[in-house]
C-alpha cells in the first residue's frame, strides 16, 4: 500500500468497490448503513483523506477566488476582505488576497495574471484602471470578473464595450 492510502486501498480494506467508497465519501444516500460503517471504519483505520486537488481537477474548478484590492490597511477594503472570505468559506472556497496598491500594472496583473486554470473568479476593486476605461479592464474570458469602486458595483458581463 502507498504511503498515502487511496480510495482503492479503502475499498479493498472494506471489501467493497471503489465506487462504493466514493458514494460514502460524497454522502450519497444509496449505501446501506452497514456498508457505510465498514467504509468509514476503513477510512479511519487507514487514515484516508480525500484528494482535494484530484477532486478539483475532475470538477474543472479550483475552489479558489481572487480578491484584488488597493490597500488592506484601509478599513473599507479590510472589511470587504473579511466578508468575502467569510462567504467563500461558507461555500467551501478559498480566497487569494492580492494587494495592488492602486498601481495600474498591479491591477492589470491581478486581472490578467489569474487565469481560469488558477482560480474560478476574480473580484477586483479597481482604482487606477476604473477612471480610464472600466470596460477594457474587466474582460477576462473564462473567469467571472466583478469590478467596481467604493461607490459602484457592476457585473462585468453587463458592461459592454
C-alpha positions as CSV (number, residue, x, y, z in Angstrom):
1,X,0.0,0.0,0.0
2,X,1.2,3.5,-0.8
3,X,2.3,5.9,1.9
4,X,-0.9,7.9,1.4
5,X,-3.9,5.5,1.2
6,X,-6.0,5.7,-1.9
7,X,-9.7,5.1,-2.4
8,X,-8.8,1.7,-3.9
9,X,-6.9,0.8,-0.6
10,X,-10.0,1.8,1.4
11,X,-12.2,-0.3,-0.9
12,X,-10.0,-3.4,-0.5
13,X,-9.9,-3.0,3.3
14,X,-13.7,-2.6,3.5
15,X,-14.4,-5.3,0.9
16,X,-16.3,-3.0,-1.4
17,X,-15.8,-1.4,-4.8
18,X,-14.0,2.0,-5.2
19,X,-17.3,3.4,-6.4
20,X,-19.0,2.5,-3.1
21,X,-16.2,4.3,-1.2
22,X,-16.8,7.3,-3.5
23,X,-20.5,7.1,-2.7
24,X,-19.8,7.1,1.1
25,X,-17.2,9.9,0.9
26,X,-19.6,12.0,-1.2
27,X,-22.5,11.1,1.2
28,X,-24.8,9.6,-1.5
29,X,-28.0,8.1,0.0
30,X,-27.9,4.7,-1.8
31,X,-25.5,3.0,0.5
32,X,-26.7,0.8,3.4
33,X,-25.7,1.8,6.9
34,X,-23.8,-1.5,7.3
35,X,-21.7,-0.8,4.2
36,X,-21.3,2.9,5.1
37,X,-20.0,1.9,8.6
38,X,-17.5,-0.6,7.1
39,X,-16.2,2.1,4.7
40,X,-15.9,4.7,7.5
41,X,-14.0,2.2,9.6
42,X,-11.6,1.5,6.7
43,X,-11.2,5.3,6.2
44,X,-10.3,5.7,9.9
45,X,-8.1,2.7,10.1
46,X,-6.1,3.7,7.0
47,X,-6.1,7.4,7.6
48,X,-7.6,8.1,4.2
49,X,-8.1,11.7,3.2
50,X,-9.9,13.0,0.1
51,X,-7.6,14.2,-2.6
52,X,-8.8,17.8,-2.9
53,X,-6.6,18.5,-5.9
54,X,-7.9,15.5,-7.7
55,X,-11.5,16.4,-6.9
56,X,-11.0,20.0,-8.2
57,X,-9.3,18.6,-11.4
58,X,-12.3,16.3,-12.1
59,X,-14.8,19.1,-11.4
60,X,-12.9,21.6,-13.6
61,X,-12.8,24.1,-10.7
62,X,-10.0,25.2,-8.4
63,X,-12.1,26.3,-5.5
64,X,-10.1,29.5,-5.4
65,X,-11.3,33.0,-6.0
66,X,-9.1,36.1,-6.0
67,X,-9.9,39.3,-4.3
68,X,-7.7,42.2,-5.5
69,X,-7.9,45.4,-3.5
70,X,-5.8,48.5,-3.5
71,X,-4.9,48.5,0.2
72,X,-5.7,46.1,3.0
73,X,-4.9,48.6,5.7
74,X,-7.9,50.8,4.6
75,X,-10.9,49.8,6.8
76,X,-13.3,49.5,3.8
77,X,-11.1,47.0,2.0
78,X,-10.2,45.1,5.1
79,X,-13.9,44.7,5.9
80,X,-14.6,43.8,2.3
81,X,-12.0,41.1,2.5
82,X,-13.5,39.8,5.8
83,X,-16.9,39.4,4.2
84,X,-15.7,37.9,1.0
85,X,-13.6,35.4,3.0
86,X,-16.5,34.5,5.3
87,X,-18.9,33.9,2.4
88,X,-16.3,32.0,0.4
89,X,-15.5,29.8,3.4
90,X,-19.3,29.1,3.9
91,X,-19.3,27.9,0.3
92,X,-16.2,25.8,0.6
93,X,-14.0,28.2,-1.4
94,X,-10.6,29.7,-0.7
95,X,-9.8,33.4,-1.2
96,X,-6.4,34.5,-2.5
97,X,-5.9,38.1,-1.5
98,X,-3.9,40.4,-3.8
99,X,-3.0,44.0,-2.8
100,X,-2.5,46.2,-5.8
101,X,-1.5,49.4,-4.1
102,X,-3.8,51.1,-6.7
103,X,-0.9,50.7,-9.2
104,X,-2.1,50.2,-12.8
105,X,0.4,47.4,-13.6
106,X,-0.6,45.5,-10.4
107,X,-4.3,45.8,-11.2
108,X,-3.6,44.6,-14.7
109,X,-1.5,41.7,-13.3
110,X,-4.4,40.8,-11.0
111,X,-6.8,40.9,-13.8
112,X,-4.7,39.1,-16.4
113,X,-2.5,37.0,-14.1
114,X,-5.1,34.8,-12.5
115,X,-6.5,32.7,-15.3
116,X,-9.1,30.0,-15.3
117,X,-6.6,27.3,-14.5
118,X,-5.5,29.1,-11.3
119,X,-8.8,30.4,-10.0
120,X,-12.5,30.3,-10.6
121,X,-13.1,34.1,-10.4
122,X,-11.6,37.4,-9.7
123,X,-13.1,40.2,-7.6
124,X,-11.4,43.4,-8.5
125,X,-11.6,46.7,-6.7
126,X,-10.0,49.0,-9.2
127,X,-8.7,52.5,-8.6
128,X,-6.1,53.1,-11.3
129,X,-8.0,51.4,-14.1
130,X,-11.5,52.5,-13.3
131,X,-11.3,56.2,-14.3
132,X,-9.8,55.4,-17.7
133,X,-11.8,52.6,-19.1
134,X,-13.5,50.1,-16.9
135,X,-14.8,48.1,-19.8
136,X,-11.3,47.4,-21.1
137,X,-10.1,46.5,-17.7
138,X,-12.6,43.7,-17.0
139,X,-12.6,41.5,-20.0
140,X,-11.4,38.1,-18.8
141,X,-12.6,35.1,-20.9
142,X,-13.4,32.1,-18.8
143,X,-13.4,33.9,-15.5
144,X,-16.3,35.7,-13.7
145,X,-14.9,39.1,-13.0
146,X,-16.5,41.8,-10.8
147,X,-15.4,45.4,-10.9
148,X,-16.3,48.4,-9.0
149,X,-15.2,51.2,-6.8
150,X,-16.4,52.0,-3.3
151,X,-19.5,53.7,-4.8
152,X,-20.5,51.4,-7.6
153,X,-20.7,47.7,-8.3
154,X,-21.5,46.1,-11.6
155,X,-21.2,42.6,-13.1
156,X,-18.5,42.6,-15.8
157,X,-20.7,40.7,-18.2
158,X,-23.3,43.6,-18.0
159,X,-20.6,46.0,-19.1
160,X,-20.4,46.0,-22.9
161,X,-17.7,48.0,-24.7
